[in-house]
Amino acid sequence: MTQQEQPAADAAERAQDHVDNGRLQAAIAALAAYGGRDDGGVSRETLTPIDLAARRHLIGQARALGCEVGIDDCANLFFRRPGSDDLPPVLTGSHADTQPVGGKLDGAYGVLAGLEVIAALNDAGIRTRRPIEVVAWTNEEGSRFGPGAMGSSAFVDPSRLPAYRDAVDADGVRFGDALDAALSDSADLPRVPMARPLSACVELHIEQGPVLERAGVPLGVVNGIQSVRWYRVTCGGTMAHAGTTPMNERADAMHAAIDLAQRLYAFAAAHAASELRLTLGRWLVAPNSVNTIPGTVEFTVDVRCVDESLLDRFEAMLGGAIAQALPRCTIAYDCFFRREPTRFPGDMLSLIEKACARASARAGRGAPMALTSGAFHDAMYVAEHCPTAMIFVPSRGGISHNAAEHTEPHDLLLGAQALAYTVTALANR
């Protein structure tokens, strides 16, 4: 290590050691009160009045730490700790919106841990070379307005925002109208540009799966995000009377759909070792009557894997299975969303592994492990804009998007410590 590198390493270690678990837990509890439910969950969908109140709470927390606060055209909030040099900042954070019934950690933990990093830097008296910014992205969940990850994807490519503004929620409210109301509510904040330069980004998040807990490992170095494809499958038959039509003369769209579903599940089972994941989600049946043979069945397919070539084989299998539709039935499909895998850069992964290893070792815990995210995250889009990576902490039972979502406080501490080391080291480059 050179003489120039040594002070930067020392600062990263001091920042890690100044993370305060009591302060972090108090911050998590305080934010969870916004939309808190009796069952311990949180209901804070994007740009609702309760979400806007939570945003004002975060702004107050950031200002108390000496941060400059800005907002962009998609209402993404940025809490900035200046650096000694006017350079592109290091970004961390996540999102504060939740599912209709979510937990208190999904997204929120990353935002609050980012603010805790700033508090730790303040306590340690460290001034970094680059500014550090903590972001709270808008509408990551996509539960009120689709699609999800609006804030991060629009930040990276602002041309996406006009189409997003036309999205409507279940009550017919336009995202654009809700967005304008949020920006009006934040008229005291300076507007910051989208797609501006960033030097790096690190997102800390709960795993939302069982891998870390099952392995007994407190920290995960996320090497990337799985590829995903979404299909819409339509099975056609002929509506007829359930009591008068012989079984061998039916054109039953549901029978065709179930036959195809079994083929898809068999493919997934045969490739389980490759971690291919298959979900048949939304189902629509017409006429959806108890005594009428279905004439049309439509369902969606979500298939994910790290191996893009395996998804190509899945798609070929899907086409082949459709060609073998049951007599008198038709099957068609279209792929309405696809995204190639996100792979995080090696130098970022090496730094995060070092940060995680030090935090774990000092706590007497096991070494971190590498894993791939099966869920979408804002980091997926930010990786198109700057060097990006992620840190995971365990989720009890692998449960998320649920009031029962939980991560042990000592694991939340280790994640924040790993984040503090990583962000400080990046900010001194």
SULKA-V833552 format. One record per helix or strand of 2 or more residues. SS is the DSSP state (@ for helix, = for strand). FROM is the first residue (numbers start at 1). LEN is the number of residues. If there is no record, write none. Layout:
ss->{SS & SS}
from->{FROM & FROM}
len->{LEN & LEN}
//
This chain:
ss->{@ & @ & @ & = & = & = & @ & = & @ & @ & @ & = & = & @ & = & = & = & @ & @ & @ & = & = & = & @ & = & = & @ & = & @ & = & @ & @}
from->{3 & 21 & 49 & 68 & 77 & 89 & 108 & 132 & 150 & 158 & 175 & 190 & 198 & 211 & 219 & 227 & 240 & 247 & 253 & 272 & 277 & 292 & 296 & 308 & 330 & 342 & 346 & 369 & 378 & 388 & 396 & 409}
len->{15 & 12 & 16 & 4 & 5 & 7 & 17 & 6 & 7 & 8 & 11 & 2 & 9 & 5 & 7 & 10 & 2 & 3 & 18 & 3 & 10 & 2 & 10 & 16 & 10 & 2 & 17 & 5 & 5 & 6 & 3 & 19}
//
